[in-house]
Amino acid sequence: MGAVSEAVTSRPVIRVRGGLEQMDDDLVVEEPVEIRLDGTALAVVMRTPGSDAELALGFVITEGIVSGPAQVASVEDLGEGRWEVRLAEGMSVDPTRFQRNFYASSSCGVCGKASIDAIRVAGSEPPHGPLVGADVLLGLPGRLLAQQQAFHSTGGIHAAGAFEPDGSLVAVREDVGRHNAVDKLVGHLATTRWPPRDLGLVVSGRVSFEIVQKAAVAGLSLVCGVSAASSLAVDLAEELHMTVIGFLRDTGFTIYAGEERVLDA
């Protein structure tokens, strides 16, 4: 994870709590980054600085531009908020097929897609994935929160974590955009543990279509979040035989799809 200092800044505020108090408050940083592919701009993404190389690598994987890290030669910092993904020798991709029509805000991972058909990334069904006990799932929110360093300062940033079947977290990434946090995490896994066949994904917010899609393309077949799942996320999970769990708290959870991966539920 990038340094917390990159992700957090401060601004003067007036806090109203039974009275008025002038103070400095910590805020999560939100800035644009341009992701390029072999000289062509693909997207401008609003993100929290830090782990930008992982973000760019994860982005081209989860958007289905490449099938994995073996098809990427390098990710280079061009400066001034621009990152270049260079394809491996022999790889040929038409970048215009994946260009965004406008920038993607931190709240919209699929904004700017040229058509509704382009939202669904073509790809194979993810592997069967891990079998996880109910007690393991119940412990995930606390483990994730313990590693959300920027959240403890700001209260305004999302997190995504990859976990083993025993509940231990392999890695956690934070970002103002929940989809960016997933891309950073996938980019990290692409350089350390690929393919991530037996890992699950836990996110700090709701489980949306884009989260399930990105998990599917990366080969993560179990996705859980501390808030609700959307209807389209559940539909996609059922289509691809994935597991989606929502409202994951230390007191219980809701299984929306794929209950066969949850032991003792």
Sine and cosine of phi, psi and omega as CSV:
sin_phi,cos_phi,sin_psi,cos_psi,sin_omega,cos_omega
0.00,0.00,0.61,-0.79,0.05,-1.00
-0.91,0.41,0.28,-0.96,-0.01,-1.00
-0.86,0.50,0.62,-0.78,0.00,-1.00
-0.87,0.49,-0.52,0.86,-0.02,-1.00
-0.87,0.49,-0.48,0.88,0.06,-1.00
-0.94,0.35,-0.54,0.84,-0.14,-0.99
-1.00,-0.01,-0.23,0.97,-0.15,-0.99
-0.80,-0.60,0.69,-0.73,0.13,-0.99
-0.73,-0.68,-0.03,-1.00,0.00,-1.00
-0.71,-0.71,0.46,-0.89,0.04,-1.00
-0.62,-0.78,0.51,-0.86,0.09,-1.00
-0.94,0.33,0.69,-0.72,0.01,-1.00
-0.68,-0.73,0.22,-0.98,0.17,-0.99
-0.90,-0.44,0.91,-0.42,-0.01,-1.00
-1.00,-0.09,0.77,-0.64,-0.01,-1.00
-0.94,-0.34,0.96,-0.29,0.04,-1.00
-0.65,-0.76,0.95,0.31,-0.08,-1.00
0.97,0.23,0.05,1.00,0.00,-1.00
-0.04,-1.00,-0.01,-1.00,0.00,-1.00
-0.95,-0.31,0.73,-0.68,0.02,-1.00
-0.70,-0.71,0.87,-0.50,0.09,-1.00
-1.00,0.06,0.75,-0.66,-0.08,-1.00
-0.33,-0.94,0.17,-0.98,0.15,-0.99
-1.00,-0.09,0.69,-0.72,-0.02,-1.00
-0.84,-0.54,0.59,-0.81,0.03,-1.00
-0.98,0.17,0.72,-0.70,0.03,-1.00
-0.81,-0.59,0.52,-0.86,0.10,-0.99
-0.97,0.26,0.65,-0.76,-0.01,-1.00
-0.99,0.16,0.71,-0.70,0.08,-1.00
-0.79,-0.61,0.89,-0.46,-0.05,-1.00
-0.61,-0.79,0.41,-0.91,0.02,-1.00
-0.99,0.16,0.52,-0.85,0.17,-0.99
-0.69,-0.72,0.66,-0.75,0.03,-1.00
-0.98,-0.18,0.79,-0.62,0.05,-1.00
-0.96,-0.27,0.81,-0.59,-0.07,-1.00
-0.86,-0.51,0.45,-0.89,0.04,-1.00
-0.79,-0.61,0.93,-0.36,0.03,-1.00
0.73,0.69,0.74,0.68,0.11,-0.99
1.00,-0.06,-0.11,0.99,-0.01,-1.00
-0.92,-0.40,0.75,-0.66,0.02,-1.00
-0.95,0.32,0.77,-0.64,0.04,-1.00
-0.99,-0.12,-0.72,0.69,-0.10,-0.99
-0.31,-0.95,0.46,-0.89,0.23,-0.97
-0.94,-0.33,0.88,-0.48,-0.12,-0.99
-0.92,-0.40,0.74,-0.67,0.13,-0.99
-0.99,0.13,0.88,-0.47,-0.10,-1.00
-0.59,-0.80,0.12,-0.99,0.15,-0.99
-1.00,-0.04,0.80,-0.60,-0.01,-1.00
-0.84,0.55,0.51,-0.86,-0.03,-1.00
0.89,-0.46,0.68,-0.73,0.00,-1.00
0.85,0.53,0.58,0.81,-0.07,-1.00
-0.93,0.38,-0.57,0.82,0.05,-1.00
-0.90,0.43,-0.65,0.76,0.05,-1.00
-0.91,0.41,-0.63,0.78,0.03,-1.00
-0.87,0.50,-0.74,0.67,-0.02,-1.00
-0.90,0.44,-0.68,0.73,0.00,-1.00
-0.92,0.40,-0.72,0.70,0.02,-1.00
-0.89,0.46,-0.61,0.79,0.00,-1.00
-0.87,0.50,-0.75,0.66,-0.06,-1.00
-0.94,0.34,-0.40,0.92,0.08,-1.00
-0.98,0.21,-0.79,0.62,-0.09,-1.00
-0.96,0.29,-0.32,0.95,0.10,-1.00
-1.00,0.08,0.00,1.00,0.03,-1.00
0.97,0.24,0.28,0.96,0.00,-1.00
-0.96,0.28,-0.62,0.78,0.15,-0.99
-0.79,-0.61,0.34,-0.94,-0.04,-1.00
-1.00,-0.02,-0.19,0.98,0.00,-1.00
0.08,-1.00,0.07,-1.00,-0.08,-1.00
-0.90,0.43,-0.36,0.93,0.00,-1.00
-0.91,0.41,-0.34,0.94,-0.01,-1.00
-1.00,-0.03,0.08,1.00,0.01,-1.00
-0.90,-0.43,0.79,-0.61,0.02,-1.00
-0.99,0.11,-0.66,0.75,-0.05,-1.00
-0.27,-0.96,0.32,-0.95,0.16,-0.99
-0.81,-0.58,0.88,-0.47,-0.18,-0.98
-0.89,-0.45,0.64,-0.77,0.06,-1.00
-1.00,0.09,0.92,-0.38,0.00,-1.00
-1.00,0.01,-0.08,1.00,-0.04,-1.00
0.99,0.12,0.26,-0.96,0.03,-1.00
0.82,0.57,0.60,0.80,0.08,-1.00
0.96,0.26,0.46,0.89,0.02,-1.00
-0.84,-0.54,0.72,-0.69,0.02,-1.00
-0.80,-0.60,0.73,-0.69,-0.07,-1.00
-0.94,-0.33,0.84,-0.55,0.14,-0.99
-0.99,-0.11,0.85,-0.53,0.01,-1.00
-0.95,-0.31,0.77,-0.64,-0.06,-1.00
-0.97,0.23,0.44,-0.90,0.04,-1.00
-0.92,0.39,0.40,-0.92,0.00,-1.00
-0.84,0.54,0.73,-0.69,0.00,-1.00
1.00,-0.05,-0.23,0.97,0.02,-1.00
-1.00,0.09,0.68,-0.73,0.03,-1.00
-0.71,-0.71,0.85,-0.52,0.00,-1.00
-0.72,-0.69,0.69,-0.72,0.11,-0.99
-1.00,0.09,0.97,-0.23,-0.09,-1.00
-0.90,0.43,-0.39,0.92,-0.03,-1.00
-0.92,0.40,-0.35,0.94,0.04,-1.00
-0.93,0.38,-0.38,0.93,-0.13,-0.99
-0.90,-0.43,0.07,1.00,-0.04,-1.00
-0.93,0.38,0.61,-0.80,0.10,-1.00
-1.00,0.08,0.61,-0.79,0.01,-1.00
-0.95,0.31,-0.41,0.91,0.08,-1.00
-0.42,-0.91,0.05,-1.00,-0.10,-0.99
-0.93,0.37,0.46,-0.89,0.05,-1.00
-0.99,-0.12,0.88,-0.48,0.01,-1.00
-0.95,0.30,0.20,-0.98,-0.02,-1.00
-0.92,0.40,-0.32,0.95,-0.02,-1.00
-0.99,-0.15,-0.01,1.00,-0.10,-1.00
-0.70,-0.72,0.97,-0.24,-0.01,-1.00
-0.99,0.16,-0.36,0.93,-0.03,-1.00
-0.94,-0.35,0.11,0.99,0.06,-1.00
-0.87,0.50,0.63,-0.77,0.06,-1.00
1.00,-0.04,-0.07,1.00,0.08,-1.00
-0.89,0.46,0.59,-0.81,-0.11,-0.99
-0.94,0.35,-0.47,0.88,-0.02,-1.00
-0.40,-0.91,0.25,-0.97,0.02,-1.00
-0.90,0.44,-0.51,0.86,0.01,-1.00
-0.91,0.42,-0.48,0.88,-0.04,-1.00
-0.97,0.24,-0.22,0.98,0.00,-1.00
-0.93,0.37,-0.62,0.79,-0.04,-1.00
-0.99,0.10,0.93,-0.36,-0.03,-1.00
-0.98,0.19,0.79,-0.62,0.04,-1.00
-0.93,0.36,0.67,-0.74,0.01,-1.00
0.03,-1.00,0.25,-0.97,-0.02,-1.00
-0.98,0.18,0.31,-0.95,0.05,-1.00
-0.89,0.45,0.69,-0.72,0.00,-1.00
-0.91,0.42,0.32,-0.95,-0.02,-1.00
-0.90,0.43,0.19,-0.98,-0.06,-1.00
-0.86,0.52,-0.59,0.81,0.12,-0.99
0.98,0.18,-0.18,-0.98,-0.16,-0.99
-0.99,0.16,0.45,-0.89,0.24,-0.97
-0.98,-0.20,0.80,-0.60,-0.15,-0.99
-0.79,-0.62,0.71,-0.71,0.04,-1.00
-0.97,0.26,0.47,-0.89,0.01,-1.00
-0.86,0.51,-0.60,0.80,-0.01,-1.00
-0.91,0.41,-0.55,0.83,0.05,-1.00
-0.91,0.42,-0.72,0.69,0.00,-1.00
-0.87,0.50,-0.66,0.75,-0.03,-1.00
-0.88,0.47,-0.44,0.90,-0.01,-1.00
-1.00,0.07,-0.17,0.99,-0.10,-1.00
-0.92,0.39,-0.69,0.73,-0.03,-1.00
-0.85,0.53,-0.66,0.75,0.01,-1.00
-0.92,0.39,-0.65,0.76,0.02,-1.00
-0.91,0.42,-0.66,0.75,0.01,-1.00
-0.91,0.41,-0.72,0.69,-0.03,-1.00
-0.87,0.49,-0.59,0.81,-0.02,-1.00
-0.89,0.46,-0.41,0.91,-0.03,-1.00
-0.97,-0.23,0.09,1.00,0.01,-1.00
-1.00,0.04,0.98,0.22,-0.12,-0.99
-0.89,0.46,-0.72,0.69,-0.03,-1.00
-0.94,0.34,-0.50,0.87,0.03,-1.00
-0.91,0.42,-0.62,0.79,-0.01,-1.00
-0.89,0.46,-0.48,0.88,0.02,-1.00
-1.00,0.10,-0.58,0.82,-0.19,-0.98
-0.89,-0.45,-0.50,0.87,-0.10,-1.00
0.93,0.36,0.23,0.97,-0.13,-0.99
-0.73,-0.69,0.61,0.79,-0.05,-1.00
-0.61,-0.79,0.58,-0.82,-0.02,-1.00
-1.00,0.01,0.26,-0.97,0.04,-1.00
-0.63,-0.78,0.48,-0.88,0.12,-0.99
-0.71,-0.70,0.71,-0.70,-0.01,-1.00
-0.75,-0.66,0.57,-0.82,0.12,-0.99
-0.98,-0.21,0.73,-0.69,-0.07,-1.00
-0.74,-0.67,0.50,-0.87,0.07,-1.00
-0.97,0.23,0.28,-0.96,0.05,-1.00
-0.86,0.52,-0.39,0.92,0.04,-1.00
-1.00,0.07,0.02,1.00,0.04,-1.00
1.00,-0.07,-0.14,0.99,0.02,-1.00
-0.95,0.32,0.67,-0.74,-0.04,-1.00
-1.00,0.08,0.80,-0.60,0.03,-1.00
-0.98,0.18,-0.66,0.75,-0.01,-1.00
-0.30,-0.96,0.45,-0.89,0.06,-1.00
-0.71,-0.70,0.67,-0.74,0.09,-1.00
-0.77,-0.64,0.58,-0.81,0.00,-1.00
-0.89,-0.45,0.51,-0.86,0.10,-1.00
-0.25,-0.97,0.43,-0.90,0.04,-1.00
-0.90,0.44,-0.40,0.91,0.08,-1.00
-0.96,-0.26,0.78,-0.62,-0.04,-1.00
-0.89,0.45,-0.58,0.81,0.02,-1.00
-0.94,0.35,-0.56,0.83,0.07,-1.00
-0.91,0.41,-0.63,0.78,0.04,-1.00
-0.87,0.50,-0.64,0.77,0.04,-1.00
-0.91,0.41,-0.69,0.72,0.01,-1.00
-0.88,0.48,-0.67,0.74,0.05,-1.00
-0.88,0.47,-0.66,0.75,0.01,-1.00
-0.91,0.42,-0.71,0.70,0.02,-1.00
-0.89,0.45,-0.64,0.77,0.05,-1.00
-0.88,0.48,-0.63,0.78,0.07,-1.00
-0.90,0.43,-0.73,0.68,0.00,-1.00
-0.89,0.46,-0.54,0.84,-0.01,-1.00
-0.89,0.45,-0.41,0.91,-0.01,-1.00
-0.98,-0.22,-0.09,1.00,-0.08,-1.00
-0.79,-0.61,-0.53,0.85,-0.09,-1.00
-0.41,-0.91,1.00,0.00,-0.05,-1.00
-0.74,-0.68,0.72,-0.69,-0.04,1.00
-0.98,0.20,0.45,-0.89,-0.06,-1.00
-1.00,0.03,0.83,0.56,-0.23,-0.97
-0.88,0.48,-0.64,0.77,-0.14,-0.99
-0.97,-0.24,0.36,0.93,0.00,-1.00
-0.97,-0.24,0.45,-0.89,0.15,-0.99
-0.95,-0.31,0.24,-0.97,0.01,-1.00
-0.87,-0.49,0.77,-0.64,0.10,-1.00
-0.84,-0.54,0.72,-0.69,0.00,-1.00
-0.84,-0.54,0.41,-0.91,-0.14,-0.99
-1.00,0.09,-0.10,1.00,-0.03,-1.00
-0.80,-0.60,-0.57,-0.82,-0.01,-1.00
-0.98,0.21,0.31,-0.95,0.03,-1.00
-0.98,-0.21,0.98,-0.22,-0.05,-1.00
-0.99,-0.12,0.13,-0.99,0.06,-1.00
-0.82,0.57,-0.72,0.69,-0.08,-1.00
-0.90,0.44,-0.57,0.82,0.03,-1.00
-0.91,0.41,-0.72,0.69,0.00,-1.00
-0.91,0.42,-0.66,0.75,0.01,-1.00
-0.88,0.47,-0.73,0.68,0.00,-1.00
-0.89,0.47,-0.65,0.76,0.03,-1.00
-0.89,0.46,-0.67,0.74,-0.01,-1.00
-0.88,0.47,-0.73,0.68,-0.01,-1.00
-0.89,0.45,-0.57,0.82,0.01,-1.00
-0.98,0.17,-0.19,0.98,0.00,-1.00
1.00,0.02,0.38,0.92,0.05,-1.00
-0.98,-0.20,0.94,-0.34,-0.18,-0.98
-0.99,-0.10,-0.09,1.00,0.03,-1.00
-0.84,-0.54,0.87,-0.50,-0.06,-1.00
-0.80,-0.60,0.78,-0.62,0.04,-1.00
-0.69,-0.72,0.51,-0.86,-0.01,-1.00
-0.63,-0.78,0.31,-0.95,-0.06,-1.00
-0.99,0.12,-0.12,0.99,0.03,-1.00
-0.85,-0.53,-0.25,-0.97,-0.13,-0.99
-0.96,0.26,0.26,-0.97,0.17,-0.99
-0.97,-0.23,0.46,-0.89,0.05,-1.00
-1.00,0.01,0.29,-0.96,-0.02,-1.00
-0.89,0.46,-0.67,0.75,-0.03,-1.00
-0.93,0.36,-0.54,0.84,0.08,-1.00
-0.89,0.45,-0.68,0.74,0.01,-1.00
-0.93,0.38,-0.66,0.75,0.03,-1.00
-0.86,0.51,-0.70,0.72,0.00,-1.00
-0.91,0.41,-0.66,0.75,0.02,-1.00
-0.87,0.49,-0.67,0.74,0.02,-1.00
-0.92,0.39,-0.63,0.77,0.02,-1.00
-0.89,0.46,-0.63,0.78,-0.07,-1.00
-0.99,-0.16,0.13,0.99,0.02,-1.00
0.85,0.53,0.72,0.69,0.06,-1.00
-0.98,-0.21,0.19,-0.98,0.07,-1.00
-0.95,-0.32,0.77,-0.64,0.07,-1.00
-0.82,-0.58,0.79,-0.61,-0.01,-1.00
-0.81,-0.59,0.71,-0.70,0.02,-1.00
-0.78,-0.62,0.06,-1.00,-0.04,-1.00
0.74,0.67,0.66,0.75,-0.03,-1.00
-0.98,0.21,0.93,-0.36,0.03,-1.00
-0.77,-0.64,0.06,-1.00,0.03,-1.00
-0.96,0.26,-0.05,1.00,0.00,-1.00
-0.96,-0.28,-0.20,0.98,-0.02,-1.00
0.30,-0.95,-0.11,-0.99,-0.01,-1.00
-0.29,-0.96,0.18,-0.98,0.03,-1.00
-0.88,-0.47,0.81,-0.59,0.07,-1.00
-1.00,-0.08,0.90,-0.44,-0.01,-1.00
-1.00,-0.02,-0.51,0.86,-0.03,-1.00
-0.34,-0.94,0.47,-0.88,0.12,-0.99
0.95,0.31,0.69,0.72,-0.05,-1.00
-0.90,0.43,-0.28,0.96,-0.03,-1.00
-0.91,0.42,-0.30,0.95,0.03,-1.00
-1.00,0.04,-0.09,1.00,-0.04,-1.00
-0.97,-0.26,0.90,-0.43,-0.02,-1.00
-1.00,0.08,0.59,-0.81,0.11,-0.99
0.88,0.47,0.43,0.90,0.01,-1.00
-0.97,0.23,0.00,0.00,0.00,0.00
